[in-house]
Amino acid sequence: MNSLHRKASRAKRYQADPMAMFRAFGRALPFTAAEQAKLNLPVRVAFQAFIDRTAKEGDFHTLAGAVNVAMVCAESIDPLVEQTCTAARDALMRVHTRQIQCGQWGLDGPAFAEIELAIDVYEQLTGLLTGGQLKDAMSECIRRMQAGDVLQPLQ
């Protein structure tokens, strides 16, 4: 009786997390095709809204998030990839400045090409990275924003 009571008491204290295995797999496995589509589709829709001249502020932030994640990942890949993402970031700053001045979202020719290249980098990264690596890149973007390491548009 006493040993049964002790076992029951110990089981209450040392409760295993039944979802821990799935979280570990999610951090270690690459994204499936459906998960990649779920990550990439909003970015492409936001970019298409800029092309169609129907973009809203949320579309800008979607593109900025994708470019920032790609830029953080590119820092550890290759300087040319990082340069592509930096050019897209600068293009997004021009787009934001134009929106402040004119009140309308729109892309210029170089911005169109530069942002599209950065989106391609982002889509390739979602095919190569694991869930944990992408989460780490997003956390780094958030950490940099909270530290005040963000560009302000020219006014």
C-alpha positions as CSV (number, residue, x, y, z in Angstrom):
1,M,0.0,0.0,0.0
2,N,2.7,2.4,0.9
3,S,4.7,1.7,-2.3
4,L,1.5,2.3,-4.4
5,H,1.0,5.6,-2.7
6,R,4.6,6.6,-3.3
7,K,4.3,5.7,-7.0
8,A,1.2,7.7,-7.4
9,S,2.7,10.6,-5.7
10,R,5.8,10.5,-7.9
11,A,3.7,10.2,-11.0
12,K,1.9,13.4,-10.1
13,R,5.2,15.3,-9.7
14,Y,7.0,14.0,-12.8
15,Q,4.3,14.4,-15.4
16,A,5.8,13.8,-18.9
17,D,4.8,16.2,-21.7
18,P,3.0,14.1,-24.3
19,M,3.6,16.7,-27.0
20,A,7.4,17.1,-26.4
21,M,8.2,14.6,-29.1
22,F,6.2,16.4,-31.7
23,R,7.7,19.7,-30.8
24,A,11.2,18.3,-31.1
25,F,10.4,16.8,-34.5
26,G,8.9,20.1,-35.7
27,R,12.2,21.9,-34.8
28,A,14.4,19.2,-36.4
29,L,12.5,18.3,-39.6
30,P,12.3,20.4,-42.8
31,F,9.0,21.8,-43.8
32,T,6.6,19.7,-45.9
33,A,5.2,21.1,-49.2
34,A,2.0,22.1,-47.5
35,E,3.8,24.0,-44.7
36,Q,6.0,25.7,-47.3
37,A,2.9,26.8,-49.2
38,K,1.4,28.1,-46.0
39,L,4.6,30.2,-45.3
40,N,5.2,31.4,-48.9
41,L,1.6,32.1,-50.1
42,P,1.0,35.2,-47.9
43,V,4.3,36.7,-49.1
44,R,3.4,36.2,-52.8
45,V,-0.1,37.5,-52.2
46,A,1.3,40.7,-50.6
47,F,3.7,41.1,-53.4
48,Q,0.9,40.7,-56.0
49,A,-1.1,43.3,-54.1
50,F,1.8,45.8,-54.7
51,I,1.8,44.9,-58.4
52,D,-2.0,45.4,-58.6
53,R,-1.7,48.7,-56.7
54,T,-4.2,47.4,-54.0
55,A,-1.6,47.0,-51.2
56,K,-2.3,47.9,-47.7
57,E,0.0,48.4,-44.7
58,G,-0.3,44.7,-43.7
59,D,1.0,43.7,-47.1
60,F,4.1,45.9,-46.5
61,H,4.7,44.3,-43.2
62,T,4.3,40.8,-44.6
63,L,7.0,41.6,-47.2
64,A,9.2,43.3,-44.7
65,G,9.0,40.3,-42.4
66,A,10.0,37.9,-45.2
67,V,12.9,40.0,-46.3
68,N,14.1,40.4,-42.7
69,V,14.0,36.7,-42.0
70,A,15.8,36.1,-45.3
71,M,18.4,38.7,-44.4
72,V,19.1,37.2,-41.0
73,C,19.5,33.8,-42.5
74,A,21.6,35.2,-45.4
75,E,24.2,36.6,-42.9
76,S,25.4,33.1,-42.3
77,I,25.1,31.8,-45.9
78,D,26.9,34.1,-48.4
79,P,27.7,37.8,-48.7
80,L,26.0,37.9,-52.2
81,V,22.8,36.5,-50.8
82,E,23.0,39.0,-47.9
83,Q,23.6,41.8,-50.5
84,T,20.4,40.7,-52.4
85,C,18.4,40.9,-49.2
86,T,19.9,44.2,-48.2
87,A,19.0,45.7,-51.5
88,A,15.4,44.5,-51.0
89,R,15.3,46.0,-47.5
90,D,16.5,49.3,-49.0
91,A,13.8,49.0,-51.7
92,L,11.1,48.5,-49.0
93,M,12.3,51.6,-47.3
94,R,11.9,53.6,-50.5
95,V,8.4,52.1,-50.9
96,H,7.6,53.2,-47.3
97,T,9.0,56.7,-47.9
98,R,6.9,57.0,-51.0
99,Q,3.8,55.9,-49.1
100,I,4.4,58.6,-46.5
101,Q,4.9,61.3,-49.2
102,C,2.2,60.3,-51.6
103,G,-0.2,58.3,-49.5
104,Q,-0.2,55.3,-51.8
105,W,1.7,52.1,-51.8
106,G,3.7,51.3,-54.9
107,L,6.9,49.9,-56.3
108,D,9.4,51.4,-58.6
109,G,11.2,49.3,-61.2
110,P,14.3,48.5,-59.2
111,A,12.2,47.8,-56.1
112,F,10.1,45.3,-58.0
113,A,13.2,43.3,-59.1
114,E,15.0,43.5,-55.8
115,I,12.0,42.5,-53.7
116,E,11.2,39.6,-56.0
117,L,14.8,38.3,-55.7
118,A,14.5,38.5,-51.9
119,I,11.2,36.6,-52.0
120,D,12.9,33.9,-54.1
121,V,15.6,33.7,-51.4
122,Y,12.9,33.4,-48.7
123,E,11.1,30.7,-50.6
124,Q,14.3,28.7,-51.0
125,L,15.1,29.1,-47.3
126,T,11.7,27.7,-46.3
127,G,12.5,24.7,-48.4
128,L,15.9,24.2,-46.8
129,L,15.5,25.3,-43.1
130,T,14.0,23.3,-40.3
131,G,11.3,24.7,-38.1
132,G,13.7,25.4,-35.3
133,Q,16.1,27.3,-37.6
134,L,13.3,29.5,-39.0
135,K,12.0,30.1,-35.5
136,D,15.5,31.2,-34.4
137,A,15.7,33.6,-37.4
138,M,12.3,35.1,-36.5
139,S,13.4,35.5,-32.9
140,E,16.6,37.2,-34.0
141,C,14.5,39.7,-36.1
142,I,12.2,40.4,-33.1
143,R,15.3,40.8,-30.9
144,R,16.8,43.3,-33.3
145,M,13.5,45.3,-33.5
146,Q,13.2,45.4,-29.7
147,A,16.8,46.6,-29.5
148,G,15.9,49.5,-31.8
149,D,18.0,48.2,-34.7
150,V,15.5,49.2,-37.4
151,L,15.7,51.6,-40.3
152,Q,13.4,54.6,-40.3
153,P,12.1,55.9,-43.7
154,L,13.5,59.2,-45.0
155,Q,11.0,62.0,-44.6
